[in-house]
């Protein structure tokens, strides 16, 4: 993932639950990415992306 690009991130939960986040990567830290959506910031751990809890697609 690159800083400044827009991504759609989907969090897979229990029983088919999915949470969709669309935002821009604004900062990259050693262990997480910081996303800016319309009204708030969200942090996503790199380990969650690696293990498959989250999937990220560029828009």
Gaussian input, Z-matrix of N, CA and C with variables (Angstrom, degrees):
# hf/3-21g

backbone

0 1
 N
 C     1     B1
 C     2     B2     1     A1
 N     3     B3     2     A2     1     D1
 C     4     B4     3     A3     2     D2
 C     5     B5     4     A4     3     D3
 N     6     B6     5     A5     4     D4
 C     7     B7     6     A6     5     D5
 C     8     B8     7     A7     6     D6
 N     9     B9     8     A8     7     D7
 C    10    B10     9     A9     8     D8
 C    11    B11    10    A10     9     D9
 N    12    B12    11    A11    10    D10
 C    13    B13    12    A12    11    D11
 C    14    B14    13    A13    12    D12
 N    15    B15    14    A14    13    D13
 C    16    B16    15    A15    14    D14
 C    17    B17    16    A16    15    D15
 N    18    B18    17    A17    16    D16
 C    19    B19    18    A18    17    D17
 C    20    B20    19    A19    18    D18
 N    21    B21    20    A20    19    D19
 C    22    B22    21    A21    20    D20
 C    23    B23    22    A22    21    D21
 N    24    B24    23    A23    22    D22
 C    25    B25    24    A24    23    D23
 C    26    B26    25    A25    24    D24
 N    27    B27    26    A26    25    D25
 C    28    B28    27    A27    26    D26
 C    29    B29    28    A28    27    D27
 N    30    B30    29    A29    28    D28
 C    31    B31    30    A30    29    D29
 C    32    B32    31    A31    30    D30
 N    33    B33    32    A32    31    D31
 C    34    B34    33    A33    32    D32
 C    35    B35    34    A34    33    D33
 N    36    B36    35    A35    34    D34
 C    37    B37    36    A36    35    D35
 C    38    B38    37    A37    36    D36
 N    39    B39    38    A38    37    D37
 C    40    B40    39    A39    38    D38
 C    41    B41    40    A40    39    D39
 N    42    B42    41    A41    40    D40
 C    43    B43    42    A42    41    D41
 C    44    B44    43    A43    42    D42
 N    45    B45    44    A44    43    D43
 C    46    B46    45    A45    44    D44
 C    47    B47    46    A46    45    D45
 N    48    B48    47    A47    46    D46
 C    49    B49    48    A48    47    D47
 C    50    B50    49    A49    48    D48
 N    51    B51    50    A50    49    D49
 C    52    B52    51    A51    50    D50
 C    53    B53    52    A52    51    D51
 N    54    B54    53    A53    52    D52
 C    55    B55    54    A54    53    D53
 C    56    B56    55    A55    54    D54
 N    57    B57    56    A56    55    D55
 C    58    B58    57    A57    56    D56
 C    59    B59    58    A58    57    D57
 N    60    B60    59    A59    58    D58
 C    61    B61    60    A60    59    D59
 C    62    B62    61    A61    60    D60
 N    63    B63    62    A62    61    D61
 C    64    B64    63    A63    62    D62
 C    65    B65    64    A64    63    D63
 N    66    B66    65    A65    64    D64
 C    67    B67    66    A66    65    D65
 C    68    B68    67    A67    66    D66
 N    69    B69    68    A68    67    D67
 C    70    B70    69    A69    68    D68
 C    71    B71    70    A70    69    D69
 N    72    B72    71    A71    70    D70
 C    73    B73    72    A72    71    D71
 C    74    B74    73    A73    72    D72
 N    75    B75    74    A74    73    D73
 C    76    B76    75    A75    74    D74
 C    77    B77    76    A76    75    D75
 N    78    B78    77    A77    76    D76
 C    79    B79    78    A78    77    D77
 C    80    B80    79    A79    78    D78
 N    81    B81    80    A80    79    D79
 C    82    B82    81    A81    80    D80
 C    83    B83    82    A82    81    D81
 N    84    B84    83    A83    82    D82
 C    85    B85    84    A84    83    D83
 C    86    B86    85    A85    84    D84
 N    87    B87    86    A86    85    D85
 C    88    B88    87    A87    86    D86
 C    89    B89    88    A88    87    D87
 N    90    B90    89    A89    88    D88
 C    91    B91    90    A90    89    D89
 C    92    B92    91    A91    90    D90
 N    93    B93    92    A92    91    D91
 C    94    B94    93    A93    92    D92
 C    95    B95    94    A94    93    D93
 N    96    B96    95    A95    94    D94
 C    97    B97    96    A96    95    D95
 C    98    B98    97    A97    96    D96
 N    99    B99    98    A98    97    D97
 C   100   B100    99    A99    98    D98
 C   101   B101   100   A100    99    D99
 N   102   B102   101   A101   100   D100
 C   103   B103   102   A102   101   D101
 C   104   B104   103   A103   102   D102
 N   105   B105   104   A104   103   D103
 C   106   B106   105   A105   104   D104
 C   107   B107   106   A106   105   D105
 N   108   B108   107   A107   106   D106
 C   109   B109   108   A108   107   D107
 C   110   B110   109   A109   108   D108
 N   111   B111   110   A110   109   D109
 C   112   B112   111   A111   110   D110
 C   113   B113   112   A112   111   D111
 N   114   B114   113   A113   112   D112
 C   115   B115   114   A114   113   D113
 C   116   B116   115   A115   114   D114
 N   117   B117   116   A116   115   D115
 C   118   B118   117   A117   116   D116
 C   119   B119   118   A118   117   D117
 N   120   B120   119   A119   118   D118
 C   121   B121   120   A120   119   D119
 C   122   B122   121   A121   120   D120
 N   123   B123   122   A122   121   D121
 C   124   B124   123   A123   122   D122
 C   125   B125   124   A124   123   D123
 N   126   B126   125   A125   124   D124
 C   127   B127   126   A126   125   D125
 C   128   B128   127   A127   126   D126
 N   129   B129   128   A128   127   D127
 C   130   B130   129   A129   128   D128
 C   131   B131   130   A130   129   D129
 N   132   B132   131   A131   130   D130
 C   133   B133   132   A132   131   D131
 C   134   B134   133   A133   132   D132
 N   135   B135   134   A134   133   D133
 C   136   B136   135   A135   134   D134
 C   137   B137   136   A136   135   D135
 N   138   B138   137   A137   136   D136
 C   139   B139   138   A138   137   D137
 C   140   B140   139   A139   138   D138
 N   141   B141   140   A140   139   D139
 C   142   B142   141   A141   140   D140
 C   143   B143   142   A142   141   D141
 N   144   B144   143   A143   142   D142
 C   145   B145   144   A144   143   D143
 C   146   B146   145   A145   144   D144
 N   147   B147   146   A146   145   D145
 C   148   B148   147   A147   146   D146
 C   149   B149   148   A148   147   D147
 N   150   B150   149   A149   148   D148
 C   151   B151   150   A150   149   D149
 C   152   B152   151   A151   150   D150
 N   153   B153   152   A152   151   D151
 C   154   B154   153   A153   152   D152
 C   155   B155   154   A154   153   D153
 N   156   B156   155   A155   154   D154
 C   157   B157   156   A156   155   D155
 C   158   B158   157   A157   156   D156
 N   159   B159   158   A158   157   D157
 C   160   B160   159   A159   158   D158
 C   161   B161   160   A160   159   D159
 N   162   B162   161   A161   160   D160
 C   163   B163   162   A162   161   D161
 C   164   B164   163   A163   162   D162
 N   165   B165   164   A164   163   D163
 C   166   B166   165   A165   164   D164
 C   167   B167   166   A166   165   D165
 N   168   B168   167   A167   166   D166
 C   169   B169   168   A168   167   D167
 C   170   B170   169   A169   168   D168
 N   171   B171   170   A170   169   D169
 C   172   B172   171   A171   170   D170
 C   173   B173   172   A172   171   D171
 N   174   B174   173   A173   172   D172
 C   175   B175   174   A174   173   D173
 C   176   B176   175   A175   174   D174

   B1=1.4431
   B2=1.5165
   B3=1.3144
   B4=1.4525
   B5=1.5256
   B6=1.3078
   B7=1.4624
   B8=1.5253
   B9=1.3388
   B10=1.4527
   B11=1.5177
   B12=1.3360
   B13=1.4579
   B14=1.5202
   B15=1.3389
   B16=1.4499
   B17=1.5281
   B18=1.3386
   B19=1.4596
   B20=1.5200
   B21=1.3275
   B22=1.4558
   B23=1.5206
   B24=1.3216
   B25=1.4611
   B26=1.5209
   B27=1.3302
   B28=1.4608
   B29=1.5213
   B30=1.3291
   B31=1.4614
   B32=1.5240
   B33=1.3172
   B34=1.4623
   B35=1.5197
   B36=1.3204
   B37=1.4548
   B38=1.5124
   B39=1.3103
   B40=1.4565
   B41=1.5242
   B42=1.3075
   B43=1.4671
   B44=1.5265
   B45=1.3185
   B46=1.4575
   B47=1.5123
   B48=1.3258
   B49=1.4566
   B50=1.5266
   B51=1.3321
   B52=1.4588
   B53=1.5198
   B54=1.3145
   B55=1.4569
   B56=1.5207
   B57=1.3202
   B58=1.4567
   B59=1.5207
   B60=1.3332
   B61=1.4595
   B62=1.5203
   B63=1.3265
   B64=1.4608
   B65=1.5126
   B66=1.3277
   B67=1.4531
   B68=1.5100
   B69=1.3152
   B70=1.4527
   B71=1.5209
   B72=1.3216
   B73=1.4618
   B74=1.5237
   B75=1.3373
   B76=1.4631
   B77=1.5160
   B78=1.3461
   B79=1.4660
   B80=1.5215
   B81=1.3232
   B82=1.4607
   B83=1.5167
   B84=1.3177
   B85=1.4544
   B86=1.5281
   B87=1.3317
   B88=1.4694
   B89=1.5327
   B90=1.3240
   B91=1.4660
   B92=1.5281
   B93=1.3387
   B94=1.4592
   B95=1.5192
   B96=1.3473
   B97=1.4601
   B98=1.5221
   B99=1.3223
   B100=1.4544
   B101=1.5280
   B102=1.3373
   B103=1.4542
   B104=1.5180
   B105=1.3210
   B106=1.4626
   B107=1.5184
   B108=1.3335
   B109=1.4551
   B110=1.5238
   B111=1.3273
   B112=1.4665
   B113=1.5226
   B114=1.3374
   B115=1.4610
   B116=1.5215
   B117=1.3081
   B118=1.4639
   B119=1.5236
   B120=1.3246
   B121=1.4616
   B122=1.5210
   B123=1.3147
   B124=1.4572
   B125=1.5136
   B126=1.3199
   B127=1.4589
   B128=1.5187
   B129=1.3405
   B130=1.4555
   B131=1.5159
   B132=1.3218
   B133=1.4602
   B134=1.5197
   B135=1.3187
   B136=1.4626
   B137=1.5246
   B138=1.3245
   B139=1.4673
   B140=1.5259
   B141=1.3409
   B142=1.4652
   B143=1.5242
   B144=1.3203
   B145=1.4627
   B146=1.5276
   B147=1.3244
   B148=1.4658
   B149=1.5306
   B150=1.3334
   B151=1.4638
   B152=1.5282
   B153=1.3236
   B154=1.4540
   B155=1.5106
   B156=1.3301
   B157=1.4641
   B158=1.5262
   B159=1.3137
   B160=1.4582
   B161=1.5213
   B162=1.3305
   B163=1.4601
   B164=1.5194
   B165=1.3139
   B166=1.4622
   B167=1.5185
   B168=1.3507
   B169=1.4584
   B170=1.5205
   B171=1.3328
   B172=1.4677
   B173=1.5245
   B174=1.3174
   B175=1.4742
   B176=1.5110
   A1=108.62
   A2=115.85
   A3=120.88
   A4=110.52
   A5=115.29
   A6=121.35
   A7=108.44
   A8=116.23
   A9=122.00
   A10=114.21
   A11=118.33
   A12=121.27
   A13=110.16
   A14=115.65
   A15=122.14
   A16=109.48
   A17=116.19
   A18=122.42
   A19=110.59
   A20=114.74
   A21=122.20
   A22=106.26
   A23=116.69
   A24=122.07
   A25=107.84
   A26=115.90
   A27=121.04
   A28=108.70
   A29=114.94
   A30=121.81
   A31=107.97
   A32=116.74
   A33=121.27
   A34=108.80
   A35=115.66
   A36=120.17
   A37=111.52
   A38=116.01
   A39=121.37
   A40=110.76
   A41=115.31
   A42=123.59
   A43=112.61
   A44=117.51
   A45=121.33
   A46=115.23
   A47=118.02
   A48=121.73
   A49=109.66
   A50=116.70
   A51=120.79
   A52=109.56
   A53=115.82
   A54=122.42
   A55=107.21
   A56=117.42
   A57=122.25
   A58=109.98
   A59=116.09
   A60=122.46
   A61=107.60
   A62=117.03
   A63=121.34
   A64=107.22
   A65=115.84
   A66=118.73
   A67=112.14
   A68=114.48
   A69=122.99
   A70=109.16
   A71=116.39
   A72=120.84
   A73=107.33
   A74=116.83
   A75=119.35
   A76=112.90
   A77=116.91
   A78=120.09
   A79=109.41
   A80=114.94
   A81=120.84
   A82=108.43
   A83=115.70
   A84=122.81
   A85=108.29
   A86=118.58
   A87=119.55
   A88=114.17
   A89=117.80
   A90=118.94
   A91=114.45
   A92=119.58
   A93=120.22
   A94=112.07
   A95=114.02
   A96=122.63
   A97=107.75
   A98=117.24
   A99=122.44
   A100=108.31
   A101=116.64
   A102=123.28
   A103=110.12
   A104=116.74
   A105=122.24
   A106=107.23
   A107=116.33
   A108=121.12
   A109=106.79
   A110=117.72
   A111=119.67
   A112=113.02
   A113=116.81
   A114=119.46
   A115=115.33
   A116=118.17
   A117=118.59
   A118=110.67
   A119=115.26
   A120=122.47
   A121=109.25
   A122=115.58
   A123=122.25
   A124=108.43
   A125=116.80
   A126=121.70
   A127=108.99
   A128=115.95
   A129=121.74
   A130=108.39
   A131=116.44
   A132=121.59
   A133=110.76
   A134=115.73
   A135=120.44
   A136=110.96
   A137=117.20
   A138=120.19
   A139=111.32
   A140=118.01
   A141=121.02
   A142=111.02
   A143=117.05
   A144=120.36
   A145=110.53
   A146=116.67
   A147=120.94
   A148=111.88
   A149=117.55
   A150=119.57
   A151=112.53
   A152=118.84
   A153=120.72
   A154=115.36
   A155=118.83
   A156=120.36
   A157=110.92
   A158=116.61
   A159=123.11
   A160=109.00
   A161=116.64
   A162=121.26
   A163=107.69
   A164=116.79
   A165=121.66
   A166=109.70
   A167=115.20
   A168=120.81
   A169=108.57
   A170=118.23
   A171=119.51
   A172=110.45
   A173=115.47
   A174=120.89
   A175=108.45
   D1=141.85
   D2=-176.30
   D3=-115.39
   D4=144.20
   D5=178.44
   D6=-68.15
   D7=134.12
   D8=178.64
   D9=96.16
   D10=-10.22
   D11=178.74
   D12=-94.93
   D13=153.62
   D14=-178.85
   D15=-96.09
   D16=135.84
   D17=-177.41
   D18=-133.01
   D19=153.60
   D20=169.26
   D21=-108.47
   D22=119.58
   D23=-177.72
   D24=-113.18
   D25=129.04
   D26=179.59
   D27=-116.87
   D28=125.25
   D29=178.39
   D30=-97.58
   D31=122.33
   D32=177.98
   D33=-90.82
   D34=126.09
   D35=-179.67
   D36=-115.55
   D37=-168.91
   D38=179.69
   D39=-71.78
   D40=150.98
   D41=174.06
   D42=57.44
   D43=34.32
   D44=176.04
   D45=80.99
   D46=6.28
   D47=179.64
   D48=-68.11
   D49=135.64
   D50=177.55
   D51=-133.38
   D52=134.56
   D53=177.23
   D54=-113.33
   D55=127.37
   D56=-175.77
   D57=-109.05
   D58=128.27
   D59=178.46
   D60=-123.25
   D61=125.99
   D62=175.78
   D63=-117.97
   D64=121.29
   D65=-177.96
   D66=-167.08
   D67=-178.32
   D68=-178.62
   D69=-109.70
   D70=135.92
   D71=175.97
   D72=-73.20
   D73=118.63
   D74=-178.22
   D75=-105.17
   D76=-26.00
   D77=178.82
   D78=-147.42
   D79=147.23
   D80=174.78
   D81=-121.45
   D82=126.00
   D83=177.29
   D84=-110.36
   D85=169.68
   D86=-179.28
   D87=-57.62
   D88=-30.69
   D89=-175.94
   D90=-120.21
   D91=-1.37
   D92=-178.21
   D93=-154.83
   D94=166.24
   D95=173.02
   D96=-113.50
   D97=144.67
   D98=176.78
   D99=-109.54
   D100=122.29
   D101=-178.91
   D102=-105.35
   D103=141.59
   D104=172.49
   D105=-109.69
   D106=116.50
   D107=173.93
   D108=-100.81
   D109=-164.93
   D110=-176.26
   D111=-58.86
   D112=-49.48
   D113=-171.41
   D114=-117.17
   D115=-6.03
   D116=-174.16
   D117=-153.65
   D118=169.63
   D119=174.85
   D120=-106.75
   D121=145.32
   D122=178.45
   D123=-130.89
   D124=138.40
   D125=176.21
   D126=-106.73
   D127=134.94
   D128=179.17
   D129=-124.45
   D130=125.74
   D131=-179.97
   D132=-70.33
   D133=140.68
   D134=176.79
   D135=-66.33
   D136=-30.88
   D137=179.24
   D138=-66.93
   D139=-32.99
   D140=176.98
   D141=-67.95
   D142=-35.71
   D143=176.29
   D144=-67.84
   D145=-38.55
   D146=-177.62
   D147=-70.00
   D148=-36.80
   D149=-176.17
   D150=-85.95
   D151=-9.51
   D152=174.90
   D153=99.78
   D154=4.69
   D155=175.99
   D156=-67.36
   D157=-31.12
   D158=178.30
   D159=-122.43
   D160=145.22
   D161=170.78
   D162=-123.02
   D163=139.04
   D164=-177.20
   D165=-123.35
   D166=130.62
   D167=176.53
   D168=-125.30
   D169=133.94
   D170=176.32
   D171=-70.21
   D172=147.60
   D173=179.27
   D174=-106.30

